[in-house]
Amino acid sequence: MNWELRYAFLCYPFASIGVTYGYGTEEELKAHGADWIAHSPSDIPRLVIRNS
């Protein structure tokens, strides 16, 4: 996790979504703190609504 995200987590606790249709694998995203994983753009609204 880079320093910007570390600082953001300290100031504003929030969940993060890692996307597998960009750079990096699901394992890398999880290792760097992704709370949820989206495999396509259409997964994002479902993740946000289900977990809000």
C-alpha positions in Angstrom: 0.0 0.0 0.0 1.5 3.4 -0.9 1.8 6.2 1.5 -1.2 8.2 0.1 -3.5 5.3 0.9 -2.0 4.7 4.3 -2.6 8.4 5.2 -6.1 8.3 3.8 -7.0 5.2 5.9 -5.8 7.0 9.0 -7.9 10.1 8.3 -10.9 8.6 6.6 -11.6 4.9 7.2 -13.1 3.4 4.1 -13.3 0.2 2.1 -11.3 -0.3 -1.1 -12.2 -2.1 -4.3 -9.5 -3.8 -6.3 -10.2 -4.3 -10.0 -8.8 -7.3 -11.9 -9.4 -5.8 -15.3 -6.5 -3.3 -14.8 -3.0 -4.0 -13.7 -2.2 -6.6 -11.1 -3.6 -9.9 -10.1 -6.4 -10.6 -7.5 -3.7 -12.0 -5.2 -1.7 -8.7 -5.5 -4.8 -6.6 -4.8 -5.7 -8.6 -1.7 -2.1 -8.5 -0.5 -2.2 -4.7 -0.8 -5.4 -4.3 1.2 -8.3 -4.5 -1.2 -11.4 -5.2 0.8 -13.5 -6.2 -2.2 -12.6 -7.5 -5.7 -14.3 -6.5 -8.9 -13.7 -8.5 -12.0 -15.7 -6.2 -14.3 -17.0 -2.6 -14.1 -20.5 -3.9 -13.6 -19.4 -5.6 -10.3 -18.7 -2.3 -8.6 -22.3 -1.1 -8.1 -23.2 -4.5 -6.8 -20.3 -4.4 -4.3 -21.1 -0.9 -3.1 -24.9 -1.5 -2.7 -24.5 -4.9 -1.0 -21.9 -3.6 1.5 -23.4 -0.2 2.3 
